[in-house]
Amino acid sequence: MKKIFYTLWVFASVAALTMCSKSPSVQEELELTETFLENEKAVIDPAKMETELLNLVNDHRKSIGESSLQSSPSSYVHAKDHNDYMISKNKLSHDNFEERASKIATEINAVKVSENVARFYNTAEKTLEGWLKSSTHKTTLEGNFTHTTLSVQVDKQGRPYYTQIFMRVDAE
């Protein structure tokens, strides 16, 4: 009975999403949320996933002639806090980005800040693939940035949420 309810809930959610406006945020969420079955529980090591995904992002950037991104540990709290926010709302979002970006810019003298988000991907490879399939996320990932921070947090069901923040810090 529980499985039938979940299946009906998934179909109703998909129907509701497809009937809503085809805004970039709805399309983004559909593209950057991997479907989990009700009885499927991810076993993710967030710290290991962060390292793997950062390495994949830098490998991709190098493969297209862009520089590797330096880690910005002081900005990590902003990525983590945004994951906690998305988990609390059970939704993918860029809510409060301007505030996050402003704080980061002030803290590390960044001249440009952007971010990518995703949820429910259970491997670093699938997360990167999702970002590369989304034109806006790909543009950010391949953009003119010098630094990054990435947080992976899991919700109560063990499903991962991702926030990667990209920053450009010009040398003085």
Secondary structure, DSSP 8 states (H G I E B T S, - for coil): -HHHHHHHHHHHHHHHHHHS---HHHHHHHHTB----TT------HHHHHHHHHHHHHHHHHHTT----EE-GGGHHHHHHHHHHHHHHTS---TTHHHHHHHHHHHHT-SEEEEEEEES--SHHHHHHHHHHSHHHHHHHTSS-SEEEEEEEE-TTS-EEEEEEEEE----
